[in-house]
């Protein structure tokens, strides 16, 4: 049971195309570390790409954050600026069964690449840990 079971179920029931990335994906790929948010890359089409580009250019928005007022530590971040091509990310993702639904989790190689691009200390530690797991 995870803090986000209801989110995964709602996404599945709604037929939303998405991939779990970020710290939660790192945990689901085998590296235990703490995180409180859920990072998702969601297929925002048929939302016009021009609208997303406006959000990115004018609002400097990279993610759209949602929080649960009843559970302040619960936050879902939806990427506005895709970290990589969505279809490639989804095609390489593999499902992990959570709360009775298949949750698409980014492939280790994609997570490593995304973490290295961001380059914060925690991200680099995650990338190193995932590389060690790849070699194991």
Chimera marker file (.cmm) of the C-alpha trace (Angstrom):
<marker_set name="trace">
<marker id="1" x="0.000" y="0.000" z="0.000" r="1" g="1" b="0" radius="0.5"/>
<marker id="2" x="1.359" y="3.419" z="-0.959" r="1" g="1" b="0" radius="0.5"/>
<marker id="3" x="0.377" y="6.961" z="-0.176" r="1" g="1" b="0" radius="0.5"/>
<marker id="4" x="-0.757" y="7.316" z="-3.789" r="1" g="1" b="0" radius="0.5"/>
<marker id="5" x="-2.828" y="4.156" z="-4.347" r="1" g="1" b="0" radius="0.5"/>
<marker id="6" x="-5.982" y="6.195" z="-4.983" r="1" g="1" b="0" radius="0.5"/>
<marker id="7" x="-4.144" y="8.327" z="-7.556" r="1" g="1" b="0" radius="0.5"/>
<marker id="8" x="-2.950" y="5.247" z="-9.440" r="1" g="1" b="0" radius="0.5"/>
<marker id="9" x="-6.455" y="3.760" z="-9.399" r="1" g="1" b="0" radius="0.5"/>
<marker id="10" x="-8.036" y="7.029" z="-10.596" r="1" g="1" b="0" radius="0.5"/>
<marker id="11" x="-5.500" y="7.343" z="-13.437" r="1" g="1" b="0" radius="0.5"/>
<marker id="12" x="-6.162" y="3.741" z="-14.504" r="1" g="1" b="0" radius="0.5"/>
<marker id="13" x="-9.925" y="4.139" z="-14.339" r="1" g="1" b="0" radius="0.5"/>
<marker id="14" x="-9.711" y="7.350" z="-16.395" r="1" g="1" b="0" radius="0.5"/>
<marker id="15" x="-7.474" y="5.789" z="-19.045" r="1" g="1" b="0" radius="0.5"/>
<marker id="16" x="-4.793" y="8.447" z="-18.579" r="1" g="1" b="0" radius="0.5"/>
<marker id="17" x="-1.490" y="7.739" z="-20.296" r="1" g="1" b="0" radius="0.5"/>
<marker id="18" x="1.315" y="8.505" z="-17.854" r="1" g="1" b="0" radius="0.5"/>
<marker id="19" x="4.657" y="7.320" z="-16.508" r="1" g="1" b="0" radius="0.5"/>
<marker id="20" x="5.949" y="7.515" z="-12.940" r="1" g="1" b="0" radius="0.5"/>
<marker id="21" x="9.345" y="9.220" z="-12.751" r="1" g="1" b="0" radius="0.5"/>
<marker id="22" x="11.363" y="10.937" z="-10.008" r="1" g="1" b="0" radius="0.5"/>
<marker id="23" x="12.010" y="9.632" z="-6.509" r="1" g="1" b="0" radius="0.5"/>
<marker id="24" x="9.011" y="7.309" z="-6.421" r="1" g="1" b="0" radius="0.5"/>
<marker id="25" x="10.178" y="5.649" z="-9.645" r="1" g="1" b="0" radius="0.5"/>
<marker id="26" x="13.678" y="5.308" z="-8.201" r="1" g="1" b="0" radius="0.5"/>
<marker id="27" x="12.203" y="3.500" z="-5.182" r="1" g="1" b="0" radius="0.5"/>
<marker id="28" x="10.024" y="1.281" z="-7.383" r="1" g="1" b="0" radius="0.5"/>
<marker id="29" x="13.125" y="0.437" z="-9.457" r="1" g="1" b="0" radius="0.5"/>
<marker id="30" x="14.895" y="-0.852" z="-6.373" r="1" g="1" b="0" radius="0.5"/>
<marker id="31" x="16.797" y="1.972" z="-4.653" r="1" g="1" b="0" radius="0.5"/>
<marker id="32" x="15.366" y="2.774" z="-1.238" r="1" g="1" b="0" radius="0.5"/>
<marker id="33" x="15.430" y="6.460" z="-0.407" r="1" g="1" b="0" radius="0.5"/>
<marker id="34" x="12.946" y="8.914" z="1.027" r="1" g="1" b="0" radius="0.5"/>
<marker id="35" x="10.581" y="11.009" z="-1.013" r="1" g="1" b="0" radius="0.5"/>
<marker id="36" x="7.188" y="12.530" z="-0.354" r="1" g="1" b="0" radius="0.5"/>
<marker id="37" x="5.996" y="13.573" z="-3.789" r="1" g="1" b="0" radius="0.5"/>
<marker id="38" x="4.845" y="11.642" z="-6.817" r="1" g="1" b="0" radius="0.5"/>
<marker id="39" x="6.305" y="12.832" z="-10.123" r="1" g="1" b="0" radius="0.5"/>
<marker id="40" x="4.336" y="11.998" z="-13.255" r="1" g="1" b="0" radius="0.5"/>
<marker id="41" x="4.868" y="12.596" z="-16.924" r="1" g="1" b="0" radius="0.5"/>
<marker id="42" x="1.336" y="12.671" z="-18.296" r="1" g="1" b="0" radius="0.5"/>
<marker id="43" x="0.333" y="12.640" z="-21.941" r="1" g="1" b="0" radius="0.5"/>
<marker id="44" x="-1.143" y="16.128" z="-22.067" r="1" g="1" b="0" radius="0.5"/>
<marker id="45" x="-2.348" y="15.710" z="-25.625" r="1" g="1" b="0" radius="0.5"/>
<marker id="46" x="-4.830" y="16.605" z="-27.040" r="1" g="1" b="0" radius="0.5"/>
<marker id="47" x="-4.067" y="19.695" z="-24.963" r="1" g="1" b="0" radius="0.5"/>
<marker id="48" x="-2.570" y="22.018" z="-27.555" r="1" g="1" b="0" radius="0.5"/>
<marker id="49" x="1.216" y="21.940" z="-27.413" r="1" g="1" b="0" radius="0.5"/>
<marker id="50" x="1.158" y="25.713" z="-27.888" r="1" g="1" b="0" radius="0.5"/>
<marker id="51" x="-0.582" y="26.114" z="-24.524" r="1" g="1" b="0" radius="0.5"/>
<marker id="52" x="2.115" y="24.070" z="-22.780" r="1" g="1" b="0" radius="0.5"/>
<marker id="53" x="4.798" y="26.096" z="-24.557" r="1" g="1" b="0" radius="0.5"/>
<marker id="54" x="3.152" y="29.304" z="-23.300" r="1" g="1" b="0" radius="0.5"/>
<marker id="55" x="3.125" y="27.994" z="-19.727" r="1" g="1" b="0" radius="0.5"/>
<marker id="56" x="6.806" y="27.102" z="-20.038" r="1" g="1" b="0" radius="0.5"/>
<marker id="57" x="7.894" y="30.346" z="-21.727" r="1" g="1" b="0" radius="0.5"/>
<marker id="58" x="5.747" y="32.872" z="-19.891" r="1" g="1" b="0" radius="0.5"/>
<marker id="59" x="5.214" y="31.231" z="-16.504" r="1" g="1" b="0" radius="0.5"/>
<marker id="60" x="8.587" y="29.418" z="-16.386" r="1" g="1" b="0" radius="0.5"/>
<marker id="61" x="6.554" y="26.365" z="-15.460" r="1" g="1" b="0" radius="0.5"/>
<marker id="62" x="8.228" y="22.974" z="-15.616" r="1" g="1" b="0" radius="0.5"/>
<marker id="63" x="5.780" y="21.091" z="-13.383" r="1" g="1" b="0" radius="0.5"/>
<marker id="64" x="2.251" y="21.649" z="-12.216" r="1" g="1" b="0" radius="0.5"/>
<marker id="65" x="1.956" y="20.716" z="-8.536" r="1" g="1" b="0" radius="0.5"/>
<marker id="66" x="-1.153" y="19.393" z="-6.843" r="1" g="1" b="0" radius="0.5"/>
<marker id="67" x="-1.429" y="18.901" z="-3.113" r="1" g="1" b="0" radius="0.5"/>
<marker id="68" x="-3.940" y="17.310" z="-0.783" r="1" g="1" b="0" radius="0.5"/>
<marker id="69" x="-5.089" y="19.746" z="1.934" r="1" g="1" b="0" radius="0.5"/>
<marker id="70" x="-6.137" y="16.794" z="4.094" r="1" g="1" b="0" radius="0.5"/>
<marker id="71" x="-2.631" y="15.277" z="3.842" r="1" g="1" b="0" radius="0.5"/>
<marker id="72" x="-0.135" y="18.138" z="3.479" r="1" g="1" b="0" radius="0.5"/>
<marker id="73" x="2.821" y="15.858" z="2.745" r="1" g="1" b="0" radius="0.5"/>
<marker id="74" x="1.040" y="14.387" z="-0.264" r="1" g="1" b="0" radius="0.5"/>
<marker id="75" x="1.955" y="16.155" z="-3.498" r="1" g="1" b="0" radius="0.5"/>
<marker id="76" x="1.677" y="15.143" z="-7.138" r="1" g="1" b="0" radius="0.5"/>
<marker id="77" x="3.864" y="16.951" z="-9.655" r="1" g="1" b="0" radius="0.5"/>
<marker id="78" x="2.848" y="16.686" z="-13.308" r="1" g="1" b="0" radius="0.5"/>
<marker id="79" x="5.554" y="17.618" z="-15.787" r="1" g="1" b="0" radius="0.5"/>
<marker id="80" x="4.543" y="20.419" z="-18.142" r="1" g="1" b="0" radius="0.5"/>
<marker id="81" x="7.933" y="20.366" z="-19.856" r="1" g="1" b="0" radius="0.5"/>
<marker id="82" x="8.538" y="16.748" z="-20.759" r="1" g="1" b="0" radius="0.5"/>
<marker id="83" x="11.973" y="15.512" z="-19.636" r="1" g="1" b="0" radius="0.5"/>
<marker id="84" x="12.076" y="13.403" z="-22.814" r="1" g="1" b="0" radius="0.5"/>
<marker id="85" x="9.786" y="12.275" z="-25.620" r="1" g="1" b="0" radius="0.5"/>
<marker id="86" x="6.614" y="10.961" z="-23.988" r="1" g="1" b="0" radius="0.5"/>
<marker id="87" x="6.055" y="8.068" z="-26.396" r="1" g="1" b="0" radius="0.5"/>
<marker id="88" x="9.643" y="6.840" z="-25.932" r="1" g="1" b="0" radius="0.5"/>
<marker id="89" x="9.305" y="7.136" z="-22.153" r="1" g="1" b="0" radius="0.5"/>
<marker id="90" x="6.026" y="5.195" z="-22.154" r="1" g="1" b="0" radius="0.5"/>
<marker id="91" x="7.287" y="2.541" z="-24.579" r="1" g="1" b="0" radius="0.5"/>
<marker id="92" x="10.241" y="1.731" z="-22.313" r="1" g="1" b="0" radius="0.5"/>
<marker id="93" x="8.297" y="1.894" z="-19.053" r="1" g="1" b="0" radius="0.5"/>
<marker id="94" x="7.342" y="-1.333" z="-17.380" r="1" g="1" b="0" radius="0.5"/>
<marker id="95" x="4.294" y="-1.888" z="-15.221" r="1" g="1" b="0" radius="0.5"/>
<marker id="96" x="4.439" y="-2.515" z="-11.506" r="1" g="1" b="0" radius="0.5"/>
<marker id="97" x="1.223" y="-3.754" z="-9.886" r="1" g="1" b="0" radius="0.5"/>
<marker id="98" x="0.069" y="-1.351" z="-7.174" r="1" g="1" b="0" radius="0.5"/>
<marker id="99" x="-3.397" y="-1.236" z="-5.626" r="1" g="1" b="0" radius="0.5"/>
<marker id="100" x="-4.667" y="-3.716" z="-8.193" r="1" g="1" b="0" radius="0.5"/>
<marker id="101" x="-3.634" y="-1.654" z="-11.238" r="1" g="1" b="0" radius="0.5"/>
<marker id="102" x="-0.592" y="-1.687" z="-13.499" r="1" g="1" b="0" radius="0.5"/>
<marker id="103" x="1.452" y="1.457" z="-12.859" r="1" g="1" b="0" radius="0.5"/>
<marker id="104" x="3.889" y="2.356" z="-15.679" r="1" g="1" b="0" radius="0.5"/>
<marker id="105" x="7.277" y="3.169" z="-14.154" r="1" g="1" b="0" radius="0.5"/>
<marker id="106" x="10.092" y="4.706" z="-16.170" r="1" g="1" b="0" radius="0.5"/>
<marker id="107" x="12.885" y="2.377" z="-17.213" r="1" g="1" b="0" radius="0.5"/>
<marker id="108" x="16.075" y="2.573" z="-15.162" r="1" g="1" b="0" radius="0.5"/>
<marker id="109" x="18.027" y="3.874" z="-18.156" r="1" g="1" b="0" radius="0.5"/>
<marker id="110" x="15.583" y="6.744" z="-18.627" r="1" g="1" b="0" radius="0.5"/>
<marker id="111" x="15.592" y="7.545" z="-14.919" r="1" g="1" b="0" radius="0.5"/>
<marker id="112" x="19.393" y="7.601" z="-14.911" r="1" g="1" b="0" radius="0.5"/>
<marker id="113" x="19.415" y="9.955" z="-17.892" r="1" g="1" b="0" radius="0.5"/>
<marker id="114" x="16.816" y="12.298" z="-16.363" r="1" g="1" b="0" radius="0.5"/>
<marker id="115" x="18.587" y="12.337" z="-13.001" r="1" g="1" b="0" radius="0.5"/>
<marker id="116" x="21.955" y="13.137" z="-14.601" r="1" g="1" b="0" radius="0.5"/>
<marker id="117" x="20.436" y="16.037" z="-16.580" r="1" g="1" b="0" radius="0.5"/>
<marker id="118" x="18.937" y="17.594" z="-13.434" r="1" g="1" b="0" radius="0.5"/>
<marker id="119" x="22.247" y="17.111" z="-11.648" r="1" g="1" b="0" radius="0.5"/>
<marker id="120" x="21.307" y="17.964" z="-8.061" r="1" g="1" b="0" radius="0.5"/>
<marker id="121" x="23.240" y="15.958" z="-5.438" r="1" g="1" b="0" radius="0.5"/>
<marker id="122" x="20.254" y="13.694" z="-4.636" r="1" g="1" b="0" radius="0.5"/>
<marker id="123" x="19.631" y="13.119" z="-8.348" r="1" g="1" b="0" radius="0.5"/>
<marker id="124" x="23.264" y="12.162" z="-8.947" r="1" g="1" b="0" radius="0.5"/>
<marker id="125" x="23.139" y="9.780" z="-5.975" r="1" g="1" b="0" radius="0.5"/>
<marker id="126" x="19.968" y="8.242" z="-7.435" r="1" g="1" b="0" radius="0.5"/>
<marker id="127" x="21.612" y="7.847" z="-10.846" r="1" g="1" b="0" radius="0.5"/>
<marker id="128" x="24.667" y="6.185" z="-9.307" r="1" g="1" b="0" radius="0.5"/>
<marker id="129" x="22.479" y="3.806" z="-7.280" r="1" g="1" b="0" radius="0.5"/>
<marker id="130" x="20.374" y="2.905" z="-10.319" r="1" g="1" b="0" radius="0.5"/>
<marker id="131" x="23.547" y="2.251" z="-12.358" r="1" g="1" b="0" radius="0.5"/>
<marker id="132" x="24.778" y="-0.105" z="-9.655" r="1" g="1" b="0" radius="0.5"/>
<marker id="133" x="21.432" y="-1.928" z="-9.788" r="1" g="1" b="0" radius="0.5"/>
<marker id="134" x="21.687" y="-2.152" z="-13.586" r="1" g="1" b="0" radius="0.5"/>
<marker id="135" x="25.042" y="-3.861" z="-13.221" r="1" g="1" b="0" radius="0.5"/>
<marker id="136" x="23.861" y="-6.245" z="-10.524" r="1" g="1" b="0" radius="0.5"/>
<link id1="1" id2="2" r="1" g="1" b="0" radius="0.2"/>
<link id1="2" id2="3" r="1" g="1" b="0" radius="0.2"/>
<link id1="3" id2="4" r="1" g="1" b="0" radius="0.2"/>
<link id1="4" id2="5" r="1" g="1" b="0" radius="0.2"/>
<link id1="5" id2="6" r="1" g="1" b="0" radius="0.2"/>
<link id1="6" id2="7" r="1" g="1" b="0" radius="0.2"/>
<link id1="7" id2="8" r="1" g="1" b="0" radius="0.2"/>
<link id1="8" id2="9" r="1" g="1" b="0" radius="0.2"/>
<link id1="9" id2="10" r="1" g="1" b="0" radius="0.2"/>
<link id1="10" id2="11" r="1" g="1" b="0" radius="0.2"/>
<link id1="11" id2="12" r="1" g="1" b="0" radius="0.2"/>
<link id1="12" id2="13" r="1" g="1" b="0" radius="0.2"/>
<link id1="13" id2="14" r="1" g="1" b="0" radius="0.2"/>
<link id1="14" id2="15" r="1" g="1" b="0" radius="0.2"/>
<link id1="15" id2="16" r="1" g="1" b="0" radius="0.2"/>
<link id1="16" id2="17" r="1" g="1" b="0" radius="0.2"/>
<link id1="17" id2="18" r="1" g="1" b="0" radius="0.2"/>
<link id1="18" id2="19" r="1" g="1" b="0" radius="0.2"/>
<link id1="19" id2="20" r="1" g="1" b="0" radius="0.2"/>
<link id1="20" id2="21" r="1" g="1" b="0" radius="0.2"/>
<link id1="21" id2="22" r="1" g="1" b="0" radius="0.2"/>
<link id1="22" id2="23" r="1" g="1" b="0" radius="0.2"/>
<link id1="23" id2="24" r="1" g="1" b="0" radius="0.2"/>
<link id1="24" id2="25" r="1" g="1" b="0" radius="0.2"/>
<link id1="25" id2="26" r="1" g="1" b="0" radius="0.2"/>
<link id1="26" id2="27" r="1" g="1" b="0" radius="0.2"/>
<link id1="27" id2="28" r="1" g="1" b="0" radius="0.2"/>
<link id1="28" id2="29" r="1" g="1" b="0" radius="0.2"/>
<link id1="29" id2="30" r="1" g="1" b="0" radius="0.2"/>
<link id1="30" id2="31" r="1" g="1" b="0" radius="0.2"/>
<link id1="31" id2="32" r="1" g="1" b="0" radius="0.2"/>
<link id1="32" id2="33" r="1" g="1" b="0" radius="0.2"/>
<link id1="33" id2="34" r="1" g="1" b="0" radius="0.2"/>
<link id1="34" id2="35" r="1" g="1" b="0" radius="0.2"/>
<link id1="35" id2="36" r="1" g="1" b="0" radius="0.2"/>
<link id1="36" id2="37" r="1" g="1" b="0" radius="0.2"/>
<link id1="37" id2="38" r="1" g="1" b="0" radius="0.2"/>
<link id1="38" id2="39" r="1" g="1" b="0" radius="0.2"/>
<link id1="39" id2="40" r="1" g="1" b="0" radius="0.2"/>
<link id1="40" id2="41" r="1" g="1" b="0" radius="0.2"/>
<link id1="41" id2="42" r="1" g="1" b="0" radius="0.2"/>
<link id1="42" id2="43" r="1" g="1" b="0" radius="0.2"/>
<link id1="43" id2="44" r="1" g="1" b="0" radius="0.2"/>
<link id1="44" id2="45" r="1" g="1" b="0" radius="0.2"/>
<link id1="45" id2="46" r="1" g="1" b="0" radius="0.2"/>
<link id1="46" id2="47" r="1" g="1" b="0" radius="0.2"/>
<link id1="47" id2="48" r="1" g="1" b="0" radius="0.2"/>
<link id1="48" id2="49" r="1" g="1" b="0" radius="0.2"/>
<link id1="49" id2="50" r="1" g="1" b="0" radius="0.2"/>
<link id1="50" id2="51" r="1" g="1" b="0" radius="0.2"/>
<link id1="51" id2="52" r="1" g="1" b="0" radius="0.2"/>
<link id1="52" id2="53" r="1" g="1" b="0" radius="0.2"/>
<link id1="53" id2="54" r="1" g="1" b="0" radius="0.2"/>
<link id1="54" id2="55" r="1" g="1" b="0" radius="0.2"/>
<link id1="55" id2="56" r="1" g="1" b="0" radius="0.2"/>
<link id1="56" id2="57" r="1" g="1" b="0" radius="0.2"/>
<link id1="57" id2="58" r="1" g="1" b="0" radius="0.2"/>
<link id1="58" id2="59" r="1" g="1" b="0" radius="0.2"/>
<link id1="59" id2="60" r="1" g="1" b="0" radius="0.2"/>
<link id1="60" id2="61" r="1" g="1" b="0" radius="0.2"/>
<link id1="61" id2="62" r="1" g="1" b="0" radius="0.2"/>
<link id1="62" id2="63" r="1" g="1" b="0" radius="0.2"/>
<link id1="63" id2="64" r="1" g="1" b="0" radius="0.2"/>
<link id1="64" id2="65" r="1" g="1" b="0" radius="0.2"/>
<link id1="65" id2="66" r="1" g="1" b="0" radius="0.2"/>
<link id1="66" id2="67" r="1" g="1" b="0" radius="0.2"/>
<link id1="67" id2="68" r="1" g="1" b="0" radius="0.2"/>
<link id1="68" id2="69" r="1" g="1" b="0" radius="0.2"/>
<link id1="69" id2="70" r="1" g="1" b="0" radius="0.2"/>
<link id1="70" id2="71" r="1" g="1" b="0" radius="0.2"/>
<link id1="71" id2="72" r="1" g="1" b="0" radius="0.2"/>
<link id1="72" id2="73" r="1" g="1" b="0" radius="0.2"/>
<link id1="73" id2="74" r="1" g="1" b="0" radius="0.2"/>
<link id1="74" id2="75" r="1" g="1" b="0" radius="0.2"/>
<link id1="75" id2="76" r="1" g="1" b="0" radius="0.2"/>
<link id1="76" id2="77" r="1" g="1" b="0" radius="0.2"/>
<link id1="77" id2="78" r="1" g="1" b="0" radius="0.2"/>
<link id1="78" id2="79" r="1" g="1" b="0" radius="0.2"/>
<link id1="79" id2="80" r="1" g="1" b="0" radius="0.2"/>
<link id1="80" id2="81" r="1" g="1" b="0" radius="0.2"/>
<link id1="81" id2="82" r="1" g="1" b="0" radius="0.2"/>
<link id1="82" id2="83" r="1" g="1" b="0" radius="0.2"/>
<link id1="83" id2="84" r="1" g="1" b="0" radius="0.2"/>
<link id1="84" id2="85" r="1" g="1" b="0" radius="0.2"/>
<link id1="85" id2="86" r="1" g="1" b="0" radius="0.2"/>
<link id1="86" id2="87" r="1" g="1" b="0" radius="0.2"/>
<link id1="87" id2="88" r="1" g="1" b="0" radius="0.2"/>
<link id1="88" id2="89" r="1" g="1" b="0" radius="0.2"/>
<link id1="89" id2="90" r="1" g="1" b="0" radius="0.2"/>
<link id1="90" id2="91" r="1" g="1" b="0" radius="0.2"/>
<link id1="91" id2="92" r="1" g="1" b="0" radius="0.2"/>
<link id1="92" id2="93" r="1" g="1" b="0" radius="0.2"/>
<link id1="93" id2="94" r="1" g="1" b="0" radius="0.2"/>
<link id1="94" id2="95" r="1" g="1" b="0" radius="0.2"/>
<link id1="95" id2="96" r="1" g="1" b="0" radius="0.2"/>
<link id1="96" id2="97" r="1" g="1" b="0" radius="0.2"/>
<link id1="97" id2="98" r="1" g="1" b="0" radius="0.2"/>
<link id1="98" id2="99" r="1" g="1" b="0" radius="0.2"/>
<link id1="99" id2="100" r="1" g="1" b="0" radius="0.2"/>
<link id1="100" id2="101" r="1" g="1" b="0" radius="0.2"/>
<link id1="101" id2="102" r="1" g="1" b="0" radius="0.2"/>
<link id1="102" id2="103" r="1" g="1" b="0" radius="0.2"/>
<link id1="103" id2="104" r="1" g="1" b="0" radius="0.2"/>
<link id1="104" id2="105" r="1" g="1" b="0" radius="0.2"/>
<link id1="105" id2="106" r="1" g="1" b="0" radius="0.2"/>
<link id1="106" id2="107" r="1" g="1" b="0" radius="0.2"/>
<link id1="107" id2="108" r="1" g="1" b="0" radius="0.2"/>
<link id1="108" id2="109" r="1" g="1" b="0" radius="0.2"/>
<link id1="109" id2="110" r="1" g="1" b="0" radius="0.2"/>
<link id1="110" id2="111" r="1" g="1" b="0" radius="0.2"/>
<link id1="111" id2="112" r="1" g="1" b="0" radius="0.2"/>
<link id1="112" id2="113" r="1" g="1" b="0" radius="0.2"/>
<link id1="113" id2="114" r="1" g="1" b="0" radius="0.2"/>
<link id1="114" id2="115" r="1" g="1" b="0" radius="0.2"/>
<link id1="115" id2="116" r="1" g="1" b="0" radius="0.2"/>
<link id1="116" id2="117" r="1" g="1" b="0" radius="0.2"/>
<link id1="117" id2="118" r="1" g="1" b="0" radius="0.2"/>
<link id1="118" id2="119" r="1" g="1" b="0" radius="0.2"/>
<link id1="119" id2="120" r="1" g="1" b="0" radius="0.2"/>
<link id1="120" id2="121" r="1" g="1" b="0" radius="0.2"/>
<link id1="121" id2="122" r="1" g="1" b="0" radius="0.2"/>
<link id1="122" id2="123" r="1" g="1" b="0" radius="0.2"/>
<link id1="123" id2="124" r="1" g="1" b="0" radius="0.2"/>
<link id1="124" id2="125" r="1" g="1" b="0" radius="0.2"/>
<link id1="125" id2="126" r="1" g="1" b="0" radius="0.2"/>
<link id1="126" id2="127" r="1" g="1" b="0" radius="0.2"/>
<link id1="127" id2="128" r="1" g="1" b="0" radius="0.2"/>
<link id1="128" id2="129" r="1" g="1" b="0" radius="0.2"/>
<link id1="129" id2="130" r="1" g="1" b="0" radius="0.2"/>
<link id1="130" id2="131" r="1" g="1" b="0" radius="0.2"/>
<link id1="131" id2="132" r="1" g="1" b="0" radius="0.2"/>
<link id1="132" id2="133" r="1" g="1" b="0" radius="0.2"/>
<link id1="133" id2="134" r="1" g="1" b="0" radius="0.2"/>
<link id1="134" id2="135" r="1" g="1" b="0" radius="0.2"/>
<link id1="135" id2="136" r="1" g="1" b="0" radius="0.2"/>
</marker_set>
